[in-house]
Amino acid sequence: MSTEKLTTKDYNDYSSTENSPGHDHLSSSPDISSRSSDNFENYQRLNERTGTTPIETLIHLLKGNIGTGLLSLPLAVKNAGIVLGPISLIIMGVVAVHCMRLLVKCSHYLSAKLQKPYLDYGSVVMYSLEECPNHWLRKHSSVGRILVEFFLILTQLGFCCVYFVFLADNIKQVVDVANATNNNCNQNVTTLESASMDSRLYMLSFLPFIILLVYIHNLKYLAPFSLLANLAMCVSLVLIYWYIFTSATYTNDLPPVADWKSYAMFFGTAIFSFEGIGVVLPLENKLEDPRKFPVILYSGMAIVTMLYLTLGVMGYIRFGSEIEGSITLNLPACWLYQSVKILYSFGIFITYALQFFVAAEIIVPVFVAKVPERWGLWVNLAVRAVLVIITCVLAILIPRLAIVITLVGSISSSTLALIIPPLLEIATYYSEGISRWKIAKDIVISVVGFVGFVAGTFVSIEELVFYTVPLTNITAGDHR
């Protein structure tokens, strides 16, 4: 689900050969623009000599798909049913990985044909539209790039909204039960002993610290904190799994299948979790040998899907109908599991800056370019602060973790992960003679993604309009 841009320096656009490293060696590169689309399994990036190793890429891929979405999957399984939920997770995992592979495949084809060593998601969409036979699409190909960038911004800032709610919910719960917290971990769930301040005030409390965090422009300086955040989240997950598997109680009264509205909520939450497609091309572009990426992608996403499946199913079995928007909110009120909430919250706090980085790299330069150079830094800082404030305000307006996740997943994640990649394959290869069954397959995937987009968005908005708890009564337990 995480889609951090993998760079430790200010972002350089390598979509063109003029800006690519080693440009002076381009003349020695073979002419691969004439290769057929069937031979791109042997793709080799132009002029690339060094990059990340397969193990490093695998680690980044795992990190890019494991975040708050994982913790919400037990609720997702509840919304689908104990039988339909796991089956749907497996199918969605297979389809999501297939769409990631389609994106990489189209990127390879267009990179080789156009002699461009690096292409980002937006560039792939733009150039694929330029290759399709339809004149109107060719003429408006730049709209494709703008559309992708819009949904990338929406997705990343949506993640940031989720992080505000997650931080507020978990820290509030830790504070609320602080007086009753002990070393006895035999309680089934956390119970509130004393009411602290409203969760919205917690979000406002985090606001200045997050603004200071996103003022770090260079991810190189965040790297040590990111490493600590990864370790903290890893330890937290181990403890969560330990609690679930050592205290699981099996019951036969869990519904096997849910109604369509609940399933629409499942779709939004699940695709939010699987939305790692934004990190695929940055990872593949940094890999020293891109021909190894399919193996890394399949093995990494197999691990991710297994994590999703086990935590989603066992988490629902353990807590049943009482499951919250994040499974951390169901952990006992003992110091061991309260530390899980603190550790994971620290990881999410640092991850905010990584997710925010992608949106900032698209938005901030637009405003900086409109002012004199002497005002550039101040405008940069101001725009970053405004964007953080916007995510905070949106989180305050929708302080329900499950709804925020479903809404973001339904609107933006489904578009980037399911709707666009299959259509991308059709546009890219149509003039090359793509088979009818591939076209049919791609249309089916896109239609399913669009149906999920509409249904998930409708149900989420309906929940907000008709079932939102009055703001004056919001407590830590008001996360349906």
Buried (B, 14 or more C-beta within 10 A) or exposed (E): BBBBBBBEEEBEEBBBBEEBBBBEEBEEBEEBEEBEBEEBEEBBBBBBEEBBEBEBBBBBBBBBBBBBBBBBBBBBBBBBBBBBBBEBBBEBBEBBBBBBBBBBBBBBBBBBBBBBBBBBBBBBBBBBBBBBEEEEBEEEBEEBBEBBBBBBBBBBBBBBBBBBBBBBBBBBBBBBBEEBBEEEBEBEEBEBEEEBEBBBEBBBEBBEEBBEBBEBBEBEEBEEBBEBBBEBBBBBBEBBBEBBEEEEEEEEEBBEEBEEBBBBBBBBBBBBBBBBBBBBBBBBBBBBBBBBBBEBBEEBBEBBBEBBBBBBBBBBBBBBEEBBBBBBBBBBBBEBBBBBBBBBBBBBBBBBBBBBBBBBBBBBBEBBEEEEEEEBEEBBBEBBBEBBEEBBBBBBEBBBBBBBBBBBBBBBBBBBBBBBBBBBBBBBBBEEEBEEEBBEBBEEBBEBBBBBBBBBBEBBEEBBEEEBBEEEEBBBBBBB
